[in-house]
Amino acid sequence: MKAYTEWSYLYPPRPESAVPHTTLDFYERTMQWVAQYKKNGTNTIIGISPDKKFIAMNRHNDNHKTWQLTDHIKKELAAIFSGPYWYVICAEILHLKTPMIKDTIYIYDILVFESRFLYGSKFSERQKILDPILTTERETESHYVCDSENKIWYAKLINKDFKKIFWEIKDPAIDEGLVLKDPNGKLLKCDKPTSNSGWQAKCRYQTKNYQF
């Protein structure tokens, strides 16, 4: 894997295709994909430098205009992603769109680990990198809680009951639905917004503003 020795922007993997809830069984049983909850947040990549400086940018390769990482999140991430290395993680920022949830990050993928690009790695392989450092005994239906203040969440991987879980979503203002992902989908070069859309799809819960 190629070394990552200085900051360069990477477009976060995200789905472009939207699929109806009637296809959930197909993705679960026939395709044998996995799922994560789709949070109503701002898609972001977070860079952590060897000297623990932080860069957070949105999916449009822009700086956040009205939000920044809190000191608490920086301190916790510096402890979790330790050592003299670069890390780049993918997260949803829950702040602007969720009235009851502020200054919270929902980590769902990693692009750089210990100063190594993870290009060519499978989604399932990158989850195995994150699992030992982010999985905790504090958990909800959708995520693990990684800090004492409940501000750093790690997305759970869902392997079954997609349809049941989808219809049990309690608050679409927080959980928009599910993101379906091919566990064998390989990370391609993150140089375009759609570079890694081919191995994932989104299934959104119907609301007044969104009908499939």
N, C-alpha and C positions, 0 to 999 in steps of 0.2 A: 504494500500500500504506500502511496506517495506521502512524503512528509508534509506537514502543515506547520510552517515556522513563522508566519506573520498573518495578520488579519486580512482576510479577503471575504467579501460577501458571498454567501451561499443561499440560493433560493430554497426555502423549506419545501419538502415533499408535501403535496396537498392534492386532494382529488378535484378533478374538473367535472367528471361525469356524475350526474344525479340519477339514482335508480329508485323505483317505487318500492314500497314496503312488501308488495306481493312477490318480489324477487329474493327476499331475505333467506328463505329456505334453500333456494338454488345456490346462493353464495356460501351458505353454511354447509350443506350436505353434498352438493355436486362439485363445487369449486374448492371446498374445504379451506375457505379463507377464514381469517380471524377478524375481530372487530374491536374498536375502542369507542367510548362515548364521544360524541361531537359536542364540545362545549361552545357556548355562545360567547366567544372571546375574540381577541385580536391576534392573528397568527404572527408569530415572532420567532426570530432566531436570536440566541444569546451566546456571545463569544466570551470565553474566560481565558485570559492570557496567563502565561507562566508566573507573572508577578501579581496575579489576581486583580487585574483591571478588567472592567466589564464593558461590553458593547451590546446593546439591544436595538434591533432594527426590525421593522415590519416586513411583510411579505412583498412589498413593492420596492424594497431596497432604499427605504427612507428611514430617517430617525423618527422616533415617536415625538409628536408635537406637544402632547399634554400629559405624558406619563413617563416615569423613569423607574428603574429598579430601586427598591427601598434598601436602606442600609441592612436591614434584617435579612432580606433575601440574598444580598451580596455576601454577607457573612456566612450564611448557611451553605450557599453554593460553593464558596471557597473551601469550606470544610469537606463537603461531599466530593467535589472534583479537585482533589488535592494534588500536590506535587508540581514540579516545574514544567508543566505541559500546557499546551493549548487544548481547549475543549470548545465545541460548538454544539449546542443542544437546540431542539425545536420545542416550542411551547405555545400554548394559548395564554394570553394575558387576560385575566378576568378582572375587569375594572370599569371600563367605560360603558359596556353593554349590560352589565349585571348590577342593578341597583343595590342588592343586598350583599354582594361580594366585591371586595376591593383589594387591590394590591396583592393579587394571588396569581401564581403561575401554575400551569397544568402541563407538565413535561410529557411528551409522547414519542420522541425519537431523538437520536444523536447522530451527528454527521462527522464530527471529529473527536477522537478519543486518544488521549495521551500523545498529542501532536501528530496523529496519523489520520489522513483522509480515510473514510470508510467506504469509498467508492468500490463498487463491485460486491459489497457485502449484502446478504439477504436481510430483509426486515426482521426475521426471526433471530438472526445472529446479533443484530444490534440490540434487540430486546434482551438477549442474554448478557450483553455487556451492562445494561442498565439495571437489570433485576437485582444483582447482589448489592448494589450501592443505593438503590432507591426503594426497594420493597421493605415495608415495615409491618408491624402488627396492628397499626392504626389504619383502618380502611373503611371505605364506604362502598356502595354498589359500583361506583365508577372509577375509584382511584384509591391509592395509598396516600397517607399524610406523612410527609417527610420531615416535618419540623414541629417545634413545640407551639408555635403560634398559628398553625393551620393555614400557612401561606404558600407552601410548596407541595404540589400534588403530583403524583406519578400515575399516568393512565394505566388502568388494568387492561389486560389482554383477555378478550372474551372468545371462547372457543365453541360455545354451543348456546342454544336457546335464543338466537338472535331475535326472532319474532316476539317471543315472550318479553324479553328485556326491552325491546323497542316500545311495545304497548304499555309497559309499566313506567315509562318516563313520567315523572311527577310534575316537572315544571319545564316546559319547552323554552322558557325564557333563559334557563340555565343550560339544560341539555337539549340541543337541537335535534338529536337523533344519534345515528351511528356512522362511523367511518369504517368501511370494509376494506381489508388489506390482504393482499396475497403474501403469505409468510415467506414464500420463495422469491418474491419480487426483489430484484437487485437494484441497489442505489446507483443511479447514473449521475454523470457530472451535473452538478447543481448550478448550471449557468443560465437556465431559462426558467420562468415560472412554471412551465408545464413539463419540465424534464422528467419528473417522477410521478406523473399523473396516471400512467398506464397500469400501475399495479394497485390502484385503489379506487374506491367509489364512495359517494356519500348518500346516505338515506336519511332525509330530514323529516322530522315530525311535522304534520300539517298544522298550520296556525292561520289566523286571519290574514296574515301578510304573505304566507307561503302555501301554495297548493301545488302538489306535484303535477 
